[in-house]
Amino acid sequence: MIRWKADDELNNLLQRYYGGEGELWSRIRNQVTDELRRRGIEGARHIRFRRCDDGYEVIIEDASGYEAE
């Protein structure tokens, strides 16, 4: 499992997304994917977010067992 605090831009997108604003998921997913690439992490991953007092925490879990063959 990998965790990190969302930056200001991602926090803003997540607040809007969870507030009901549509069509933001692809932007959110792209930001997380870009960060994973910067960290040299590839492969299928489950993406979760946890609300904290100071924003959101990004939680990434391996999903290799769910990859399409």
mmCIF file of the N, C-alpha and C atoms, coordinates in Angstrom:
data_MODEL
# 
_entry.id   MODEL 
# 
loop_
_atom_site.group_PDB 
_atom_site.id 
_atom_site.type_symbol 
_atom_site.label_atom_id 
_atom_site.label_alt_id 
_atom_site.label_comp_id 
_atom_site.label_asym_id 
_atom_site.label_entity_id 
_atom_site.label_seq_id 
_atom_site.pdbx_PDB_ins_code 
_atom_site.Cartn_x 
_atom_site.Cartn_y 
_atom_site.Cartn_z 
_atom_site.occupancy 
_atom_site.B_iso_or_equiv 
_atom_site.pdbx_formal_charge 
_atom_site.auth_seq_id 
_atom_site.auth_comp_id 
_atom_site.auth_asym_id 
_atom_site.auth_atom_id 
_atom_site.pdbx_PDB_model_num 
ATOM 1   N N  . MET A 1 1  ? 0.844   -1.171  0.000   1.00 0.00 ? 1  MET A N  1 
ATOM 2   C CA . MET A 1 1  ? 0.000   0.000   0.000   1.00 0.00 ? 1  MET A CA 1 
ATOM 3   C C  . MET A 1 1  ? 0.893   1.239   0.000   1.00 0.00 ? 1  MET A C  1 
ATOM 4   N N  . ILE A 1 2  ? 0.506   2.203   -0.796  1.00 0.00 ? 2  ILE A N  1 
ATOM 5   C CA . ILE A 1 2  ? 1.233   3.466   -0.912  1.00 0.00 ? 2  ILE A CA 1 
ATOM 6   C C  . ILE A 1 2  ? 0.269   4.576   -0.503  1.00 0.00 ? 2  ILE A C  1 
ATOM 7   N N  . ARG A 1 3  ? 0.777   5.538   0.263   1.00 0.00 ? 3  ARG A N  1 
ATOM 8   C CA . ARG A 1 3  ? -0.055  6.656   0.718   1.00 0.00 ? 3  ARG A CA 1 
ATOM 9   C C  . ARG A 1 3  ? 0.711   7.963   0.574   1.00 0.00 ? 3  ARG A C  1 
ATOM 10  N N  . TRP A 1 4  ? -0.018  9.018   0.260   1.00 0.00 ? 4  TRP A N  1 
ATOM 11  C CA . TRP A 1 4  ? 0.560   10.356  0.304   1.00 0.00 ? 4  TRP A CA 1 
ATOM 12  C C  . TRP A 1 4  ? -0.563  11.378  0.434   1.00 0.00 ? 4  TRP A C  1 
ATOM 13  N N  . LYS A 1 5  ? -0.202  12.549  0.902   1.00 0.00 ? 5  LYS A N  1 
ATOM 14  C CA . LYS A 1 5  ? -1.162  13.649  1.016   1.00 0.00 ? 5  LYS A CA 1 
ATOM 15  C C  . LYS A 1 5  ? -1.371  14.262  -0.364  1.00 0.00 ? 5  LYS A C  1 
ATOM 16  N N  . ALA A 1 6  ? -2.612  14.482  -0.729  1.00 0.00 ? 6  ALA A N  1 
ATOM 17  C CA . ALA A 1 6  ? -2.925  15.120  -2.003  1.00 0.00 ? 6  ALA A CA 1 
ATOM 18  C C  . ALA A 1 6  ? -2.430  16.564  -1.982  1.00 0.00 ? 6  ALA A C  1 
ATOM 19  N N  . ASP A 1 7  ? -1.930  17.019  -3.130  1.00 0.00 ? 7  ASP A N  1 
ATOM 20  C CA . ASP A 1 7  ? -1.508  18.415  -3.223  1.00 0.00 ? 7  ASP A CA 1 
ATOM 21  C C  . ASP A 1 7  ? -2.745  19.313  -3.345  1.00 0.00 ? 7  ASP A C  1 
ATOM 22  N N  . ASP A 1 8  ? -2.526  20.616  -3.359  1.00 0.00 ? 8  ASP A N  1 
ATOM 23  C CA . ASP A 1 8  ? -3.642  21.570  -3.375  1.00 0.00 ? 8  ASP A CA 1 
ATOM 24  C C  . ASP A 1 8  ? -4.554  21.371  -4.582  1.00 0.00 ? 8  ASP A C  1 
ATOM 25  N N  . GLU A 1 9  ? -3.966  21.149  -5.752  1.00 0.00 ? 9  GLU A N  1 
ATOM 26  C CA . GLU A 1 9  ? -4.769  20.984  -6.965  1.00 0.00 ? 9  GLU A CA 1 
ATOM 27  C C  . GLU A 1 9  ? -5.649  19.736  -6.883  1.00 0.00 ? 9  GLU A C  1 
ATOM 28  N N  . LEU A 1 10 ? -5.072  18.625  -6.443  1.00 0.00 ? 10 LEU A N  1 
ATOM 29  C CA . LEU A 1 10 ? -5.848  17.393  -6.319  1.00 0.00 ? 10 LEU A CA 1 
ATOM 30  C C  . LEU A 1 10 ? -6.898  17.530  -5.219  1.00 0.00 ? 10 LEU A C  1 
ATOM 31  N N  . ASN A 1 11 ? -6.556  18.162  -4.107  1.00 0.00 ? 11 ASN A N  1 
ATOM 32  C CA . ASN A 1 11 ? -7.543  18.407  -3.050  1.00 0.00 ? 11 ASN A CA 1 
ATOM 33  C C  . ASN A 1 11 ? -8.736  19.190  -3.587  1.00 0.00 ? 11 ASN A C  1 
ATOM 34  N N  . ASN A 1 12 ? -8.461  20.205  -4.377  1.00 0.00 ? 12 ASN A N  1 
ATOM 35  C CA . ASN A 1 12 ? -9.522  21.016  -4.963  1.00 0.00 ? 12 ASN A CA 1 
ATOM 36  C C  . ASN A 1 12 ? -10.417 20.165  -5.860  1.00 0.00 ? 12 ASN A C  1 
ATOM 37  N N  . LEU A 1 13 ? -9.809  19.356  -6.731  1.00 0.00 ? 13 LEU A N  1 
ATOM 38  C CA . LEU A 1 13 ? -10.590 18.486  -7.613  1.00 0.00 ? 13 LEU A CA 1 
ATOM 39  C C  . LEU A 1 13 ? -11.441 17.505  -6.811  1.00 0.00 ? 13 LEU A C  1 
ATOM 40  N N  . LEU A 1 14 ? -10.859 16.924  -5.771  1.00 0.00 ? 14 LEU A N  1 
ATOM 41  C CA . LEU A 1 14 ? -11.593 15.956  -4.957  1.00 0.00 ? 14 LEU A CA 1 
ATOM 42  C C  . LEU A 1 14 ? -12.753 16.611  -4.211  1.00 0.00 ? 14 LEU A C  1 
ATOM 43  N N  . GLN A 1 15 ? -12.544 17.805  -3.689  1.00 0.00 ? 15 GLN A N  1 
ATOM 44  C CA . GLN A 1 15 ? -13.634 18.515  -3.007  1.00 0.00 ? 15 GLN A CA 1 
ATOM 45  C C  . GLN A 1 15 ? -14.782 18.771  -3.970  1.00 0.00 ? 15 GLN A C  1 
ATOM 46  N N  . ARG A 1 16 ? -14.460 19.189  -5.178  1.00 0.00 ? 16 ARG A N  1 
ATOM 47  C CA . ARG A 1 16 ? -15.485 19.441  -6.188  1.00 0.00 ? 16 ARG A CA 1 
ATOM 48  C C  . ARG A 1 16 ? -16.182 18.145  -6.597  1.00 0.00 ? 16 ARG A C  1 
ATOM 49  N N  . TYR A 1 17 ? -15.397 17.078  -6.781  1.00 0.00 ? 17 TYR A N  1 
ATOM 50  C CA . TYR A 1 17 ? -15.938 15.779  -7.190  1.00 0.00 ? 17 TYR A CA 1 
ATOM 51  C C  . TYR A 1 17 ? -16.901 15.237  -6.132  1.00 0.00 ? 17 TYR A C  1 
ATOM 52  N N  . TYR A 1 18 ? -16.455 15.208  -4.888  1.00 0.00 ? 18 TYR A N  1 
ATOM 53  C CA . TYR A 1 18 ? -17.308 14.695  -3.816  1.00 0.00 ? 18 TYR A CA 1 
ATOM 54  C C  . TYR A 1 18 ? -18.450 15.647  -3.479  1.00 0.00 ? 18 TYR A C  1 
ATOM 55  N N  . GLY A 1 19 ? -18.345 16.892  -3.919  1.00 0.00 ? 19 GLY A N  1 
ATOM 56  C CA . GLY A 1 19 ? -19.432 17.851  -3.758  1.00 0.00 ? 19 GLY A CA 1 
ATOM 57  C C  . GLY A 1 19 ? -20.498 17.721  -4.829  1.00 0.00 ? 19 GLY A C  1 
ATOM 58  N N  . GLY A 1 20 ? -20.280 16.806  -5.780  1.00 0.00 ? 20 GLY A N  1 
ATOM 59  C CA . GLY A 1 20 ? -21.292 16.538  -6.791  1.00 0.00 ? 20 GLY A CA 1 
ATOM 60  C C  . GLY A 1 20 ? -20.972 17.038  -8.184  1.00 0.00 ? 20 GLY A C  1 
ATOM 61  N N  . GLU A 1 21 ? -19.838 17.695  -8.348  1.00 0.00 ? 21 GLU A N  1 
ATOM 62  C CA . GLU A 1 21 ? -19.485 18.187  -9.679  1.00 0.00 ? 21 GLU A CA 1 
ATOM 63  C C  . GLU A 1 21 ? -19.043 17.015  -10.550 1.00 0.00 ? 21 GLU A C  1 
ATOM 64  N N  . GLY A 1 22 ? -19.653 16.882  -11.691 1.00 0.00 ? 22 GLY A N  1 
ATOM 65  C CA . GLY A 1 22 ? -19.377 15.743  -12.567 1.00 0.00 ? 22 GLY A CA 1 
ATOM 66  C C  . GLY A 1 22 ? -18.172 15.947  -13.462 1.00 0.00 ? 22 GLY A C  1 
ATOM 67  N N  . GLU A 1 23 ? -17.816 14.883  -14.136 1.00 0.00 ? 23 GLU A N  1 
ATOM 68  C CA . GLU A 1 23 ? -16.792 14.880  -15.183 1.00 0.00 ? 23 GLU A CA 1 
ATOM 69  C C  . GLU A 1 23 ? -15.395 15.236  -14.691 1.00 0.00 ? 23 GLU A C  1 
ATOM 70  N N  . LEU A 1 24 ? -15.091 14.954  -13.440 1.00 0.00 ? 24 LEU A N  1 
ATOM 71  C CA . LEU A 1 24 ? -13.761 15.260  -12.906 1.00 0.00 ? 24 LEU A CA 1 
ATOM 72  C C  . LEU A 1 24 ? -12.908 14.018  -12.701 1.00 0.00 ? 24 LEU A C  1 
ATOM 73  N N  . TRP A 1 25 ? -13.522 12.824  -12.745 1.00 0.00 ? 25 TRP A N  1 
ATOM 74  C CA . TRP A 1 25 ? -12.784 11.611  -12.401 1.00 0.00 ? 25 TRP A CA 1 
ATOM 75  C C  . TRP A 1 25 ? -11.565 11.397  -13.293 1.00 0.00 ? 25 TRP A C  1 
ATOM 76  N N  . SER A 1 26 ? -11.671 11.646  -14.591 1.00 0.00 ? 26 SER A N  1 
ATOM 77  C CA . SER A 1 26 ? -10.512 11.421  -15.469 1.00 0.00 ? 26 SER A CA 1 
ATOM 78  C C  . SER A 1 26 ? -9.359  12.348  -15.099 1.00 0.00 ? 26 SER A C  1 
ATOM 79  N N  . ARG A 1 27 ? -9.644  13.578  -14.718 1.00 0.00 ? 27 ARG A N  1 
ATOM 80  C CA . ARG A 1 27 ? -8.581  14.502  -14.293 1.00 0.00 ? 27 ARG A CA 1 
ATOM 81  C C  . ARG A 1 27 ? -7.950  14.036  -12.990 1.00 0.00 ? 27 ARG A C  1 
ATOM 82  N N  . ILE A 1 28 ? -8.775  13.561  -12.066 1.00 0.00 ? 28 ILE A N  1 
ATOM 83  C CA . ILE A 1 28 ? -8.269  13.046  -10.788 1.00 0.00 ? 28 ILE A CA 1 
ATOM 84  C C  . ILE A 1 28 ? -7.389  11.834  -11.041 1.00 0.00 ? 28 ILE A C  1 
ATOM 85  N N  . ARG A 1 29 ? -7.888  10.896  -11.828 1.00 0.00 ? 29 ARG A N  1 
ATOM 86  C CA . ARG A 1 29 ? -7.136  9.676   -12.134 1.00 0.00 ? 29 ARG A CA 1 
ATOM 87  C C  . ARG A 1 29 ? -5.813  10.002  -12.831 1.00 0.00 ? 29 ARG A C  1 
ATOM 88  N N  . ASN A 1 30 ? -5.831  10.947  -13.754 1.00 0.00 ? 30 ASN A N  1 
ATOM 89  C CA . ASN A 1 30 ? -4.600  11.333  -14.454 1.00 0.00 ? 30 ASN A CA 1 
ATOM 90  C C  . ASN A 1 30 ? -3.571  11.917  -13.500 1.00 0.00 ? 30 ASN A C  1 
ATOM 91  N N  . GLN A 1 31 ? -3.996  12.724  -12.546 1.00 0.00 ? 31 GLN A N  1 
ATOM 92  C CA . GLN A 1 31 ? -3.047  13.287  -11.575 1.00 0.00 ? 31 GLN A CA 1 
ATOM 93  C C  . GLN A 1 31 ? -2.414  12.194  -10.733 1.00 0.00 ? 31 GLN A C  1 
ATOM 94  N N  . VAL A 1 32 ? -3.219  11.223  -10.305 1.00 0.00 ? 32 VAL A N  1 
ATOM 95  C CA . VAL A 1 32 ? -2.689  10.117  -9.505  1.00 0.00 ? 32 VAL A CA 1 
ATOM 96  C C  . VAL A 1 32 ? -1.745  9.267   -10.350 1.00 0.00 ? 32 VAL A C  1 
ATOM 97  N N  . THR A 1 33 ? -2.131  8.972   -11.580 1.00 0.00 ? 33 THR A N  1 
ATOM 98  C CA . THR A 1 33 ? -1.287  8.175   -12.480 1.00 0.00 ? 33 THR A CA 1 
ATOM 99  C C  . THR A 1 33 ? 0.037   8.877   -12.741 1.00 0.00 ? 33 THR A C  1 
ATOM 100 N N  . ASP A 1 34 ? 0.005   10.185  -12.952 1.00 0.00 ? 34 ASP A N  1 
ATOM 101 C CA . ASP A 1 34 ? 1.244   10.950  -13.164 1.00 0.00 ? 34 ASP A CA 1 
ATOM 102 C C  . ASP A 1 34 ? 2.166   10.845  -11.953 1.00 0.00 ? 34 ASP A C  1 
ATOM 103 N N  . GLU A 1 35 ? 1.605   10.931  -10.756 1.00 0.00 ? 35 GLU A N  1 
ATOM 104 C CA . GLU A 1 35 ? 2.418   10.820  -9.539  1.00 0.00 ? 35 GLU A CA 1 
ATOM 105 C C  . GLU A 1 35 ? 3.005   9.415   -9.406  1.00 0.00 ? 35 GLU A C  1 
ATOM 106 N N  . LEU A 1 36 ? 2.221   8.401   -9.723  1.00 0.00 ? 36 LEU A N  1 
ATOM 107 C CA . LEU A 1 36 ? 2.739   7.029   -9.670  1.00 0.00 ? 36 LEU A CA 1 
ATOM 108 C C  . LEU A 1 36 ? 3.891   6.850   -10.657 1.00 0.00 ? 36 LEU A C  1 
ATOM 109 N N  . ARG A 1 37 ? 3.764   7.413   -11.843 1.00 0.00 ? 37 ARG A N  1 
ATOM 110 C CA . ARG A 1 37 ? 4.856   7.335   -12.834 1.00 0.00 ? 37 ARG A CA 1 
ATOM 111 C C  . ARG A 1 37 ? 6.107   8.034   -12.324 1.00 0.00 ? 37 ARG A C  1 
ATOM 112 N N  . ARG A 1 38 ? 5.934   9.206   -11.711 1.00 0.00 ? 38 ARG A N  1 
ATOM 113 C CA . ARG A 1 38 ? 7.092   9.925   -11.153 1.00 0.00 ? 38 ARG A CA 1 
ATOM 114 C C  . ARG A 1 38 ? 7.802   9.074   -10.108 1.00 0.00 ? 38 ARG A C  1 
ATOM 115 N N  . ARG A 1 39 ? 7.042   8.253   -9.403  1.00 0.00 ? 39 ARG A N  1 
ATOM 116 C CA . ARG A 1 39 ? 7.610   7.377   -8.379  1.00 0.00 ? 39 ARG A CA 1 
ATOM 117 C C  . ARG A 1 39 ? 8.095   6.046   -8.956  1.00 0.00 ? 39 ARG A C  1 
ATOM 118 N N  . GLY A 1 40 ? 7.932   5.865   -10.271 1.00 0.00 ? 40 GLY A N  1 
ATOM 119 C CA . GLY A 1 40 ? 8.386   4.635   -10.918 1.00 0.00 ? 40 GLY A CA 1 
ATOM 120 C C  . GLY A 1 40 ? 7.490   3.438   -10.656 1.00 0.00 ? 40 GLY A C  1 
ATOM 121 N N  . ILE A 1 41 ? 6.223   3.685   -10.387 1.00 0.00 ? 41 ILE A N  1 
ATOM 122 C CA . ILE A 1 41 ? 5.280   2.614   -10.065 1.00 0.00 ? 41 ILE A CA 1 
ATOM 123 C C  . ILE A 1 41 ? 4.338   2.414   -11.242 1.00 0.00 ? 41 ILE A C  1 
ATOM 124 N N  . GLU A 1 42 ? 4.260   1.169   -11.714 1.00 0.00 ? 42 GLU A N  1 
ATOM 125 C CA . GLU A 1 42 ? 3.368   0.848   -12.827 1.00 0.00 ? 42 GLU A CA 1 
ATOM 126 C C  . GLU A 1 42 ? 2.517   -0.357  -12.469 1.00 0.00 ? 42 GLU A C  1 
ATOM 127 N N  . GLY A 1 43 ? 1.550   -0.654  -13.306 1.00 0.00 ? 43 GLY A N  1 
ATOM 128 C CA . GLY A 1 43 ? 0.683   -1.804  -13.087 1.00 0.00 ? 43 GLY A CA 1 
ATOM 129 C C  . GLY A 1 43 ? -0.685  -1.384  -12.585 1.00 0.00 ? 43 GLY A C  1 
ATOM 130 N N  . ALA A 1 44 ? -1.569  -2.353  -12.479 1.00 0.00 ? 44 ALA A N  1 
ATOM 131 C CA . ALA A 1 44 ? -2.943  -2.092  -12.043 1.00 0.00 ? 44 ALA A CA 1 
ATOM 132 C C  . ALA A 1 44 ? -2.968  -1.712  -10.565 1.00 0.00 ? 44 ALA A C  1 
ATOM 133 N N  . ARG A 1 45 ? -3.727  -0.684  -10.248 1.00 0.00 ? 45 ARG A N  1 
ATOM 134 C CA . ARG A 1 45 ? -3.817  -0.184  -8.876  1.00 0.00 ? 45 ARG A CA 1 
ATOM 135 C C  . ARG A 1 45 ? -5.246  0.206   -8.550  1.00 0.00 ? 45 ARG A C  1 
ATOM 136 N N  . HIS A 1 46 ? -5.634  -0.009  -7.307  1.00 0.00 ? 46 HIS A N  1 
ATOM 137 C CA . HIS A 1 46 ? -6.884  0.535   -6.779  1.00 0.00 ? 46 HIS A CA 1 
ATOM 138 C C  . HIS A 1 46 ? -6.545  1.906   -6.206  1.00 0.00 ? 46 HIS A C  1 
ATOM 139 N N  . ILE A 1 47 ? -7.364  2.891   -6.540  1.00 0.00 ? 47 ILE A N  1 
ATOM 140 C CA . ILE A 1 47 ? -7.172  4.251   -6.041  1.00 0.00 ? 47 ILE A CA 1 
ATOM 141 C C  . ILE A 1 47 ? -8.295  4.552   -5.051  1.00 0.00 ? 47 ILE A C  1 
ATOM 142 N N  . ARG A 1 48 ? -7.912  4.988   -3.862  1.00 0.00 ? 48 ARG A N  1 
ATOM 143 C CA . ARG A 1 48 ? -8.891  5.411   -2.859  1.00 0.00 ? 48 ARG A CA 1 
ATOM 144 C C  . ARG A 1 48 ? -8.437  6.744   -2.280  1.00 0.00 ? 48 ARG A C  1 
ATOM 145 N N  . PHE A 1 49 ? -9.384  7.445   -1.697  1.00 0.00 ? 49 PHE A N  1 
ATOM 146 C CA . PHE A 1 49 ? -9.084  8.718   -1.048  1.00 0.00 ? 49 PHE A CA 1 
ATOM 147 C C  . PHE A 1 49 ? -9.738  8.724   0.326   1.00 0.00 ? 49 PHE A C  1 
ATOM 148 N N  . ARG A 1 50 ? -9.020  9.267   1.289   1.00 0.00 ? 50 ARG A N  1 
ATOM 149 C CA . ARG A 1 50 ? -9.546  9.383   2.645   1.00 0.00 ? 50 ARG A CA 1 
ATOM 150 C C  . ARG A 1 50 ? -9.532  10.850  3.035   1.00 0.00 ? 50 ARG A C  1 
ATOM 151 N N  . ARG A 1 51 ? -10.673 11.342  3.458   1.00 0.00 ? 51 ARG A N  1 
ATOM 152 C CA . ARG A 1 51 ? -10.792 12.739  3.886   1.00 0.00 ? 51 ARG A CA 1 
ATOM 153 C C  . ARG A 1 51 ? -10.103 12.910  5.227   1.00 0.00 ? 51 ARG A C  1 
ATOM 154 N N  . CYS A 1 52 ? -9.252  13.920  5.314   1.00 0.00 ? 52 CYS A N  1 
ATOM 155 C CA . CYS A 1 52 ? -8.552  14.274  6.553   1.00 0.00 ? 52 CYS A CA 1 
ATOM 156 C C  . CYS A 1 52 ? -8.904  15.715  6.905   1.00 0.00 ? 52 CYS A C  1 
ATOM 157 N N  . ASP A 1 53 ? -8.499  16.158  8.065   1.00 0.00 ? 53 ASP A N  1 
ATOM 158 C CA . ASP A 1 53 ? -8.779  17.533  8.477   1.00 0.00 ? 53 ASP A CA 1 
ATOM 159 C C  . ASP A 1 53 ? -8.158  18.557  7.541   1.00 0.00 ? 53 ASP A C  1 
ATOM 160 N N  . ASP A 1 54 ? -7.019  18.216  6.950   1.00 0.00 ? 54 ASP A N  1 
ATOM 161 C CA . ASP A 1 54 ? -6.292  19.167  6.105   1.00 0.00 ? 54 ASP A CA 1 
ATOM 162 C C  . ASP A 1 54 ? -6.315  18.801  4.627   1.00 0.00 ? 54 ASP A C  1 
ATOM 163 N N  . GLY A 1 55 ? -7.298  18.037  4.178   1.00 0.00 ? 55 GLY A N  1 
ATOM 164 C CA . GLY A 1 55 ? -7.398  17.670  2.768   1.00 0.00 ? 55 GLY A CA 1 
ATOM 165 C C  . GLY A 1 55 ? -7.662  16.180  2.619   1.00 0.00 ? 55 GLY A C  1 
ATOM 166 N N  . TYR A 1 56 ? -7.092  15.608  1.578   1.00 0.00 ? 56 TYR A N  1 
ATOM 167 C CA . TYR A 1 56 ? -7.299  14.187  1.304   1.00 0.00 ? 56 TYR A CA 1 
ATOM 168 C C  . TYR A 1 56 ? -5.981  13.438  1.311   1.00 0.00 ? 56 TYR A C  1 
ATOM 169 N N  . GLU A 1 57 ? -6.072  12.188  1.699   1.00 0.00 ? 57 GLU A N  1 
ATOM 170 C CA . GLU A 1 57 ? -4.944  11.273  1.599   1.00 0.00 ? 57 GLU A CA 1 
ATOM 171 C C  . GLU A 1 57 ? -5.226  10.350  0.418   1.00 0.00 ? 57 GLU A C  1 
ATOM 172 N N  . VAL A 1 58 ? -4.217  10.144  -0.420  1.00 0.00 ? 58 VAL A N  1 
ATOM 173 C CA . VAL A 1 58 ? -4.317  9.225   -1.549  1.00 0.00 ? 58 VAL A CA 1 
ATOM 174 C C  . VAL A 1 58 ? -3.834  7.866   -1.057  1.00 0.00 ? 58 VAL A C  1 
ATOM 175 N N  . ILE A 1 59 ? -4.617  6.833   -1.327  1.00 0.00 ? 59 ILE A N  1 
ATOM 176 C CA . ILE A 1 59 ? -4.272  5.473   -0.909  1.00 0.00 ? 59 ILE A CA 1 
ATOM 177 C C  . ILE A 1 59 ? -4.283  4.588   -2.149  1.00 0.00 ? 59 ILE A C  1 
ATOM 178 N N  . ILE A 1 60 ? -3.143  3.976   -2.413  1.00 0.00 ? 60 ILE A N  1 
ATOM 179 C CA . ILE A 1 60 ? -2.984  3.138   -3.600  1.00 0.00 ? 60 ILE A CA 1 
ATOM 180 C C  . ILE A 1 60 ? -2.712  1.710   -3.149  1.00 0.00 ? 60 ILE A C  1 
ATOM 181 N N  . GLU A 1 61 ? -3.483  0.776   -3.702  1.00 0.00 ? 61 GLU A N  1 
ATOM 182 C CA . GLU A 1 61 ? -3.284  -0.637  -3.391  1.00 0.00 ? 61 GLU A CA 1 
ATOM 183 C C  . GLU A 1 61 ? -3.083  -1.412  -4.684  1.00 0.00 ? 61 GLU A C  1 
ATOM 184 N N  . ASP A 1 62 ? -2.282  -2.453  -4.620  1.00 0.00 ? 62 ASP A N  1 
ATOM 185 C CA . ASP A 1 62 ? -2.022  -3.305  -5.769  1.00 0.00 ? 62 ASP A CA 1 
ATOM 186 C C  . ASP A 1 62 ? -3.317  -3.971  -6.226  1.00 0.00 ? 62 ASP A C  1 
ATOM 187 N N  . ALA A 1 63 ? -3.528  -4.015  -7.528  1.00 0.00 ? 63 ALA A N  1 
ATOM 188 C CA . ALA A 1 63 ? -4.706  -4.676  -8.091  1.00 0.00 ? 63 ALA A CA 1 
ATOM 189 C C  . ALA A 1 63 ? -4.298  -5.639  -9.194  1.00 0.00 ? 63 ALA A C  1 
ATOM 190 N N  . SER A 1 64 ? -3.086  -6.152  -9.116  1.00 0.00 ? 64 SER A N  1 
ATOM 191 C CA . SER A 1 64 ? -2.583  -7.009  -10.194 1.00 0.00 ? 64 SER A CA 1 
ATOM 192 C C  . SER A 1 64 ? -3.463  -8.228  -10.423 1.00 0.00 ? 64 SER A C  1 
ATOM 193 N N  . GLY A 1 65 ? -4.136  -8.723  -9.425  1.00 0.00 ? 65 GLY A N  1 
ATOM 194 C CA . GLY A 1 65 ? -5.021  -9.865  -9.594  1.00 0.00 ? 65 GLY A CA 1 
ATOM 195 C C  . GLY A 1 65 ? -6.287  -9.549  -10.370 1.00 0.00 ? 65 GLY A C  1 
ATOM 196 N N  . TYR A 1 66 ? -6.541  -8.260  -10.622 1.00 0.00 ? 66 TYR A N  1 
ATOM 197 C CA . TYR A 1 66 ? -7.748  -7.842  -11.320 1.00 0.00 ? 66 TYR A CA 1 
ATOM 198 C C  . TYR A 1 66 ? -7.481  -7.429  -12.764 1.00 0.00 ? 66 TYR A C  1 
ATOM 199 N N  . GLU A 1 67 ? -6.242  -7.524  -13.223 1.00 0.00 ? 67 GLU A N  1 
ATOM 200 C CA . GLU A 1 67 ? -5.908  -7.107  -14.582 1.00 0.00 ? 67 GLU A CA 1 
ATOM 201 C C  . GLU A 1 67 ? -6.600  -7.993  -15.605 1.00 0.00 ? 67 GLU A C  1 
ATOM 202 N N  . ALA A 1 68 ? -7.006  -7.390  -16.712 1.00 0.00 ? 68 ALA A N  1 
ATOM 203 C CA . ALA A 1 68 ? -7.595  -8.151  -17.818 1.00 0.00 ? 68 ALA A CA 1 
ATOM 204 C C  . ALA A 1 68 ? -6.503  -8.954  -18.505 1.00 0.00 ? 68 ALA A C  1 
ATOM 205 N N  . GLU A 1 69 ? -6.843  -10.151 -18.882 1.00 0.00 ? 69 GLU A N  1 
ATOM 206 C CA . GLU A 1 69 ? -5.844  -11.012 -19.543 1.00 0.00 ? 69 GLU A CA 1 
ATOM 207 C C  . GLU A 1 69 ? -5.924  -10.882 -21.032 1.00 0.00 ? 69 GLU A C  1 
# 
